[in-house]
């Protein structure tokens, strides 16, 4: 009986430690899951919150692939290829100036590059990704494509 009395406080202490660890781990897991959803291929669907028209077969849809492991993004502007570094901190995301090929093509390349250059934060909503400027205005909208 005496052993049980001594053992009870120890068991209670261990139980309370494990539950607080579990809560912290779940919060961390949620943040990691949300961030890892960025690690994908995305196709442009809107600029400045306006849906784009890709019915013209000569206009190609810009895409980007986010690689969290390397903090890089690469893709196609609808005409030219690019690769860039990515700075990610919580919901803040930015892309320092980056090189790309320079073919001339019709389409949404300028709007896409300007949007990427002005991106300050992002939001994931299901299979959609939105980039916002420093004032909170939506600059680019994407859909998951793989």
N, C-alpha and C positions, 0 to 999 in steps of 0.2 A: 504494500500500500504506500509506504514512504517513497519507494522508487517512482511510483506513478505520480505522486505529488510533485516530485522534483522534475520529472520528465514533462509534465504538462506545460509549464511556462516555456520550456525550450521548444516544444512542438508549436506552440502558439507564435513564438518569435519567428521560427522558420517559415511558418505559413504566411505571416504578414510580409516577410521579406520577399517571398516568391510572388505574391500577388502584386506588389508594387513594381517588381522587375517586369512582370508580365505586361502591365499597363504601359510602361515605357517602351518595351519592345514592340508592342502593337502599334504605338504612335510612330515609332521609327519605321516599322514595316510599311505602314500606310504611306509615309512620305517617300520611301524608297520605291514603292509600287507606282505611285503617281509620277515620280521622276522617270522611272524606267519606261513608262508608256511613251515618253518622248522619243525613245530609242527606236525609230521606225522610219518608214518611207512615207512622205506626205506629198500630196498633189494640191496645187493652188486652186481654190474655188472662188475666192473673192479678194478684192482690193478695196480698201476704205469702206468696208462693210457692204459693198455692192457686188452681187454675183456676176461672174464673168461668163462671156459667151464663147464657147469653143466649137461652134458649129462649122466654122470655116476650117476646112481640112489643111490649110496652109499655116494655121496658127496652132502651135503645140503648147501643151499644158506644162508650165514650170513645175519642177519637183525638187524636193530636197530630202536628203537622208541624214538623220541625226545619229551620230555615233558618240554616245556618252563616255564610253571607255577612253576614247582619245580626245574628248572635248572638241570634236570637229563636226562639220556639216559639209556635205558636198551634194551636187546635183546639177540640174540643167535649168537655165532661165527660160526655156522654151526654144532656145536657139544656141546659147553658149554654155559651156561647162564651167563650173566653179568649184573651189574648195576653200573653206574658211575655218578659222578657229572660232570657238564658241565659248562665251563666258556665262556660266550658269550658277545662280545663287538663289535658291528657293524658287520663287516665281519670277525672278529677274533673269532676263536672258539678253545677250547682246552679241553682235558679230563685228569685230574690228574690220577695217577695210581689207578686201581680199582681191586676189588676181582672178581673172577669168579670160577665156578666149574671147575674141572680138569680131565675130562674123556679124553681118547685118542681116536681120530677119524681121518680118512683120510679127506683131504680137504684143505681149504684155511684159516684155523684158524690162523696160525702164521702170514700170510701176513695181515689178517684183523686186528689182535691185534697190530701188528707193525704199520700199517697205522693209526689206531686210536691214538696210543701213540705219533706219530710224527705229528699229525694234528695241524696246526697253523691258518688256515683260511678256508673259504668255499665260494662256489658260487652256487647259484640256477640258473638253466637254464630250464625253463618250469617244467617238471615233473622229472628232474634230479638234483641230488645234488652231488657236487664234494668237496672233502677235499684236501687241499694242505699243504705241509710242509712249514717250515720257509723260504725256498729258492724259493717258488712258484711252486714247482713240484707237479703235481697231484699224490696223494698217493692212494685215494679211489674214486670210482664212484658208485653212487646208483641210483635206480629208485624208484619212489613212487609206493607203492603197495596196498594201501587200497582203 
